[in-house]
Amino acid sequence: MIPHGFRYTRAASLAQAKSLLKGEARLLAGGQSLIPAMKTRLAAPSDLIDISRLSELSFVRAEKDALAIGAGVTHHAVSVHPDAIRLLPALALLAGEIGDPAVRYRGTLGGSLANNDPAADYPAAALALNAIIRTDRREIAAAEFFLGMFTTALEEDEIILSVRFSLPQKASYAKFRNPASRYALAGVFVARTAKGARVAVTGAGPGAFRLPEMEQALEKRFHPSALEGIAVDESLLQSDLHASAEYRAQLVKVMARRAVEACL
Amino acid sequence: MKNIALTVNGEKRQAKVEDRALLALVLREQLGLNGTHIGCDTSQCGACIVHLDGVPVKSCTLFAVQAEGATITTIEGVAQDGALHPLQEEFREHHGLQCGFCTPGMVMTALDLLKRNPAPSRAEIRKGLEGNFCRCTGYHNIVDAIAAAAKRMRP
């Protein structure tokens, strides 16, 4: 499959990338979502600005009570980075379960968040870990960043530079994958923090979302049994050829329980 | 059109490509390296996997211009001086292929797997092959071949 024609530029600097990001131009990092979308002609940018080699987007750094990761860091690099494994092992494990090995060598954190695929893994972690998305002009809290299917708070010409994940006391991610695409049919990220429990779901609805009822129950007692009897509203979930909303609701409950168990 | 320079299987190669040309097609149609296969063309099956600067990538999901200046190894670059790589020999020995369509991608993925994990369990081998589909025989003999190669390749 051949995409529409476009002009390719390998950005030599962030400043050059910014100056070229106009109109129908799009940033290209790993391209693991964008290139398939272009091949099926769901996307037809006029220009691709390749930011995958910009060193300023490529770092993993421990900060005060947080882990900061550059937007251009690949899933593979997160999954094996010593600081990620030490400070936020749940995130390293999540990164190591995205797609498949070849996808993980190319796909990036910034690309995943900017694309906001409803079945992507990182959005659940960003919500549960109270992430701050740092761009070329501001900081956006994850709670304000994801605006529904493939939609984010980013301006047309805004560039994600890095993401700051708050460190929890404990965290875990459990997902049930579509066996062919390996996208989450339901994935639940649970974080236990000093300020309470956070539960975020991906794959099941039109975008990642939190489950306040489960969070409140876990604050009273952080144990899988605390989740018993909590209903997941099917009307918020997707039905498609892969799974019904009813099935996804059940998967969310099971994945939440598994994630809590893994935190104990 | 852009002129790109690549190092492919140890040789300096040039190609004149459209910006939208996918690496898999450039390898096959311009550089004559049709060991790299295009299966699903939707980034799922892994038949098109090559090594780009030392790591496996899906060449159907990468524009050739992105690889400008890079070092690429395809299945044609795995055998050395006419002698099959131990991994290729074990695929033959264990009947790790039937039609052979997925094999180049399987081998390129397995080479990286064994580099990262020289003594993988069978479960780790299967997990490592998640991005490679075989539609003939299933994976049993492929896992056998990789496990045998791992044993042979360990110092």
Contacts between the chains, C-beta under 8 A, distances in Angstrom:
chain1	res1	chain2	res2	distance
A	1	B	41	5.3
A	1	B	42	7.9
A	2	B	20	6.4
A	2	B	22	7.7
A	3	B	20	5.1
A	4	B	20	7.2
A	5	B	18	7.1
A	5	B	19	7.1
A	5	B	20	5.5
A	6	B	19	5.9
A	6	B	20	6.2
A	7	B	19	6.0
A	8	B	2	7.4
A	8	B	19	4.1
A	8	B	63	6.5
A	8	B	65	4.7
A	8	B	66	7.6
A	10	B	65	7.7
A	10	B	66	7.8
A	10	B	68	7.2
A	28	B	66	7.5
A	31	B	61	6.4
A	31	B	62	6.7
A	31	B	63	7.6
A	31	B	66	7.3
A	32	B	43	6.8
A	32	B	61	6.2
A	35	B	43	7.5
A	35	B	61	4.9
A	35	B	62	7.2
A	35	B	63	7.3
A	36	B	42	6.1
A	36	B	43	5.0
A	36	B	61	6.4
A	39	B	22	7.9
A	39	B	41	7.1
A	39	B	42	7.5
A	40	B	42	7.8
A	48	B	19	7.6
A	48	B	63	7.7
A	50	B	66	6.2
A	52	B	66	7.4
A	76	B	55	7.6
A	99	B	131	7.0
A	100	B	46	7.3
A	100	B	130	4.3
A	100	B	131	2.7
A	100	B	132	7.8
A	101	B	56	6.4
A	101	B	109	6.5
A	101	B	112	6.9
A	101	B	113	7.5
A	101	B	128	6.3
A	101	B	130	7.1
A	101	B	131	5.7
A	102	B	46	6.4
A	102	B	49	5.5
A	102	B	56	4.9
A	102	B	57	5.4
A	102	B	58	5.0
A	102	B	109	7.0
A	102	B	131	4.9
A	103	B	43	7.2
A	103	B	58	7.3
A	103	B	131	6.4
A	105	B	55	4.5
A	105	B	56	6.5
A	105	B	57	5.8
A	106	B	57	5.6
A	106	B	58	7.8
A	106	B	61	7.3
A	106	B	62	7.3
A	180	B	44	7.0
A	181	B	44	7.0
A	182	B	130	6.5
